[in-house]
Amino acid sequence: MANEILNSLLKEYEQKKIREEIAADNRKEELYTKIPRLKKLDNEINSYAISVTKNILNSKSYSLSSLSDKINSLKREKELILKENHIDFDYLKPHYECSLCHDTGYIQKDNYQTEMCSCLKQKLLDISFNKSNMSNLNTENFSTFNELLFSDEVDPKKYRFSISPRENIKKIKQKSLEFVQNFDNPSYKNLLFSGNTGLGKTFLSNCIANEVLKLGKTVLYQTAPVLLENIIDYKLNKQKTNLEDINKSVLETDLLIIDDLGTETLNSMKLSELFTIINTRILNLNHKITKTIISTNLNITEIFNKYEERIGSRIAGYYDIYCFYGDDIRFKKR
């Protein structure tokens, strides 16, 4: 099944790449018709580039400098023509969906080895695990985040905090942005979002997921019940290939978002798996920097009471804990 999904995605990538390259060629031909000089310039640039290559192969280095100067002169003229006609230079290039792999699904590393691009990894995660959990990223992001939905009332008796829900959520938003900016800093802590439903925990998690994806990172977003059930199910059914896939994804994805922690039915196996996930990712035992966000209705005291002390202590020590409070905002107009 995993190979079928990968092969299907690679076919989509190939078709997408071909479409973009054809579209780029069509744009180029349209410009050639409007500005014939551009076609002449491109032909000359290509001709001189071939001459440079031939001279390098034949060790004729004496003409390389003059040839390079000529090519640069032609390129400058081309850029000037485009600028005069208010045409962006990138207009002539294929508009690949992924600028890293150019819609091939793979990138070449410095040692000339190839590895799967983060965009392809993310598509595999979305199909296999995320499913519909990250379907709201277009509407739930920092640009649509509306702090005015939160009350500006300061009421320590009602909220048990000395600042208003609005001021609190503004601080959490700022810390969330800092979390994204410091994502590759191994000493920067993970996040625990604690509070009742309807207070923006999932929305803010989506905001962060959106920004992390823009960094070319992978994101796995799953509820605690589904995540732990899947891992246990694979183990009990002894589907080794699938087990390796899900374990690798959970432990190695750049950002893991565990939603609704505390709503799962616990047993010893799930406790053990939860500890492995949290501990492995904290200590970077997968030999890469990984970050985790946990969203829960429980406070830290309740987490210590519900889970083993080793889980509670890992969260208390390696997570920045932010409490969401106020009135349910789900039914307020955004």
N, C-alpha and C positions, 0 to 999 in steps of 0.2 A: 504493500500500500504506500509506504513512504517513497519508494522508488518511482511509483506511478505518479504520485503528486509532484515530485521533483522534475520528472521528465515532462509532465504537462506544463509546469511553470517555465521550463527552459524553452519549450516550443513557443509559449506566449512571449517570452523575452526576445526570441529570434524574430518573430513576426513584428513585434514592436520596434525593434532595431531597424529592420528593413523598411518599415513604414516611414520612420523618421529620416532615414538616409535618402529615400525616394523624395520625400517632401523637401529636404534640403536641396537636392538636385533640381527640383522643379523651381524652387525660389531662385536658385542661381541662374537657371536658364531664362527666367523672366527678367532678371536684372541684366543679363547679357543682351537681351533684346532691346531693353530701354537704354542701356549704357554699353555699347559695343566695345569701348576701350577696356572695360573690365575683363572681358573674355581674352583680349589680346594680352593684358597684363598677366592673367593667370597662366596662359599658355607659355609666356616668356619665363615666368617664375618657375614653372615645372621644367622647362627646357634647361634653364641654368642649374636647377637643383640636380637634374640628371647628370649634367656636366661635372658638378662638384663631386658627385658620387663616383663617377668614372675616374676622375683624377685621383681621388683617394685610393681607389682599388689599384690604380696603375702607379701609385706612389709619385704622382706628379704634383708635388706640393707647391711648386713655384706659382701656379695660377690660382690657387685656392683663395687667396686674399682678395684678388680683383673680382673673382666670381662671387664671393660672398658679399662684397660691396655692391655689386650690381643687383643681386637678389634683394638686399636690404633697400636699395633705392627704389626698386619696383614695388616692394611692399609698402613703402612710405607713400608712393603715388597712389596706390590702391586705397590705402587708408584715407588719404586726403579726398579722393573722389567719393568714397562712402560718406565721409563726414559732410562734404558739401551737399550731398543729397539726403542728409538726415537719416542715414541708414546705419543701424548698429552693426558692428563687425560680426557679432554672434548670429545675426540674421542669416548668414550664409552657412552656418554650421548646423548639423543635426541637433534638434532639441531633445536630447535623451532625457528620459525620466530620472535616471540616476547618473549624476556627473562622475561618480567614482568608477563604475564598471562599464559605462556607456551601454547599458542595457544588455550586457552579456551574462550577468549574474556572477561573474568572477573577476577578481583583480589580481594583478601581478605584484608581488612583494619585492623588496630590494634584492633579495637573494634569487630572483627570477622564478621563484616558486609561485604557484597560483593558489588562491584561497577563495572560498565563497564570500561574495560581497554581503555586507550587512543588509542590503535591501532584499536580497533573496532569502537570507536567514529569517528576516522579519516576515516575509510572505509565508514561509513554511510555518513559523510560529502562529501566525494569524489563522491559518487553515487548521492546524492541528490542535491548538490550545486556546488561543484568544477568542476564536469564533466571533460572537457579537459583542464582546466586552469592550472593544475599542472602536465601536461604530459611531460614537458621538464626538470624535476628535475635531471634526470640522466646526462644531458648534460649541464644544466645551474646551476652551483654550484661554490663555491669558488676555487675549484681545476682547473676549466676550465676558470676561470675569466682571461681575457687577457687585462691588462692595456695598452699594446703596441698598441692596436687599437685606442687609443686616442692620439691626437696630443700633442707633447711636445712644441709647439709654444706658446710663451708668447705674446699675442696681446690684450691689454686692449681695443683698438678701436673695434676690431672684436668681442671679447667675453665679453667685459664689466667687466672683472675680471683681477686681477693683477697676477694670476698664470695660468699655462697652463692647458688645459683640462685633461692631464694625471696626473699632480700633484693633481688636484682637485678630480679626480675619485679615486686616491690612498687614499686620506683623507676620502672620503665617504666610501670606502671599509673598512677602519680601524674602522670608527664609526659604521658601520654595524656589524662588528665582536664584537665590544664592546656591542652593543645592544643585541646580542645573549648571550654573557657572563653575562650580567646583567638583563637577562629576568625576573627573579623572584624578582628583586628589584622594589618595588612599586613606588619609587621616580624617577626611570629612565624613561625618556620621550619617547613618541611615535615618529614615523618618518614620515616626509612629503618629498617625492621626487618630485621635481618640475623641469620641463624642456620640451623641444620639444621631439617629437617622435624620436626613433632611437638613443638615447643617453645612453641606458643601464638601464633605471629605472626598467623595467620588469625583466630583467636579474638579477639585484641585488636583487630584491624582491624574486625571485626564489632561489637565493643563501641563503638568510636568512631563507626562508621557509624550505629549505633542512636541515639546521642546527637545527632549532627549532623542526622539526620532530624527529631528532636524540635524542633530549632531552626528548622524550616521550610526547611532547605537541601536541595539535590539531591545525590545520591550515585551515582556510576557506579563499579561494582566489576567488574573484568575481569582475567583473566590476561594477562600480557605476550604470550604466543604468539597468543592469540585476538584481542587488541586490535590488534596490529600486522598480523596476517594480514587482518583485516577491512578495515583502512584501505588496505592495498596492493591487496586484491581490488577494492574499490570504485574505486580509481584506475585499475587496469588495465582494468576493465570499462567505465570512463568513464560510470558511472551518476551523473551530476552531482548529481541531487537527493539521492540517498542519500549521496553523498560529502559534500555540504554538511551533511546531517543529522549524520553521524557525526563529522565534523570539529568542528562546532559543539558537539556533546555532549561530546566529549573535551576540547576546549579551554575550554569555558565552564561545565561542571558545577561546582558549588561544591566538592565533594570528589571527587577521582579517586583510586581505590585500584587500583594496578597490582600484582597478585599474581604470584609466581613469576618475577620478572625474572631472566634468566639461563638459563631453560629453552627460550627461543625459538631457532629457527634464524636466524642473522644473515646479512644481506646489506647492501649499501650503501643500498638504499631504506629498509630497516627502521631502520638507524642514523640516517638523515636524519629519518624520521618521529618516532623516539624523542626525538631532540634537539629537534625542533620542539615536541613536547608538553611536555617538561620546561622548556624555555626560555620558551615562551609563558606557561605557568602561573606560573613564578617571577617574571617581569617584569610580570605582570598585563596582558599585551598585549591581552587581551580586554576591557579597561576595567572589570574587576570583580575583587574579591578572590577568589582561588581557592586551595585547598590540595590537596596531593598526599601520599599515603602510598605508599611502595614497599616491597614485601615480597620478600626474596630470600635464597637460600642463600649468596650471595657476600658476602665482606667488602669493604671499600672498596678494598683493594689489588687484589683480583681484579676489581672493577668497572673500575678504571683499566686493567688489563691486557686485559680482554675488550672494552671499548667505547672509543670515541674519547676522547681526553683532555678535549675540551670537555664531554662528557657527565659524565665522572668529576669534573671540576672544578666543574660546576654542582651536582652532588649533594653533594660535599664542602663546598661553600661555603654552600649554601642549605637543607641538610637537617640536622636533628638525628639522629645515628646511634645506634641502640640495638642492642646485641648480645644475642641470646637464647642461653642455654646451659643445659646440664643433661641430664637423661635424658628420653627420649621419654615424653610424658604421655598419648598418645592412647589407650592401653589401660588407663590407671588409672581407677578408679571416680571419677566426678565427684560 
